[in-house]
Amino acid sequence: MQKTNMYIKIKNDCKLIRKQFVNSESDNIIELEIYYNPETEMANKITSIEYLQNGKLEITEYYYYKAKKRLG
């Protein structure tokens, strides 16, 4: 996958990082929204949005509780 852009903002006391990739196999655009606690720098949630060729979206949400790996 190839990264195309990224931006960061604060939402509801969580830091939100948005990244956009292009899937090299399908050419589908995939957006990631990563919400993490700025105090612990641990991810709370990651949402993946893939724009499929047929116009539909494939959305997957990952929730993390007591995450052990820091982002960054």
Secondary structure, 3 states (H helix, E strand, C coil): CEEEEEEEEEECCEEEEEEEEECCCCCCEEEEEEEEECCCCEEEEEEEEEECCCCCEEEEEEECCCCCCECC
